[in-house]
Amino acid sequence: MKKLLFVFNPHSGKAQIKNKLSSIVQIFCEAEYELTIYSTRASKDGYQYILNNGDKYDMIVCSGGDGTLNETVGAVMKFDKRIPIGYIPSGSTNDFATTLHIPKNMIKAAAAITDGIKFSCDIGLMNGERNFNYIAAFGAFTKVSYETSQQLKNMLGHQAYIIEGVKSLTSLKPQYVKVKSDDIIIEGNFIYGMVSNTESVAGVKGITGFGIDLQDGLFEVLLVRELKGPLDIQRLINTIITQKYEEDGLVCYFKAKHIEFESGIDISWTLDGEFGGDYKSAYFDVIEGAVDFIVPNQDTAEGKAKSKE
């Protein structure tokens, strides 16, 4: 019998997993997994538990927000053997789950894991040591996800990010940054920058550019220059909607395997919605096909999920 470790954050999202847990367990047991369940108690607790125990299992499933998934991936990447990861999203935005086409419904997501298929996915690495699944960013709105209280997230869901994001506009300051990648050198004052491998950021699709491929060994890099008035704000909105980045000097967009950022002052980075540290210089690399995620096999998962709802 195959062994499955199920790690979940009981407070993620609106803490709804407590109402779904028995159904999720039943799905895994009926799929003939020997199941171990672990409920996380604090930040990094899931990472440490998986790191200490996860290599005994044939599959690791986690449930929570993007931060929980980040911890799971970080631990699994430390193992000598390759262990597939299943994900049951229960956070407020779940951007990476959207990109992987994992159902937002937790019962359907669990059923999709038991009949899913492996998908080898690129993973990002910051400064040679800290992994991220889908985004590293600085500037506008990046502190919102980890500075917004869990209570507010649970009460308002995605609206909590919008409320806290609007508040952050009052303290928005551009940062002078020099960006280098291969033959590309860009410098100037920027209010936002991101290195991403996703179709969705903060619940918004399309903002990361075009031709997104999670297996191409490339990041999408997007930089937004300083906005100097209402007209610039409108130009920025139009640019993001049309994705005609090369035609507007407000937004710089390119794809790369390795990127370096330099600044005269510390820049605060967020990785998958969690605080990533303050650095005057930072570099990012793609680890091609680093992790196997279990993604839905649409032909079989739907029927099983309906029987458990």
Secondary structure, 3 states (H helix, E strand, C coil): CEEEEEEECCCCCCCHHHHCHHHHHHHHHHCCEEEEEEECCCCCHHHHHHHHHHHHCCEEEEEECHHHHHHHHHHHCCCCCCCCEEEEECCCCCHHHHHCCCCCCHHHHHHHHHCCEEEEEEEEEECCCEEECCEEEEECCCCHHHHCCHHHHHHHCHHHHHHHHHHHHHHCCCEEEEEEECCEEEEEEEEEEEEECCCEECCEECCCCCCCCCCCCCEEEEEEECCCCHHHHHHHHHHHHHCCHHHCCCEEEEEECEEEEEEEEEEEEEECCEEEEEEEEEEEEEEEEEEEEEECCCCCHHHHHHHHC
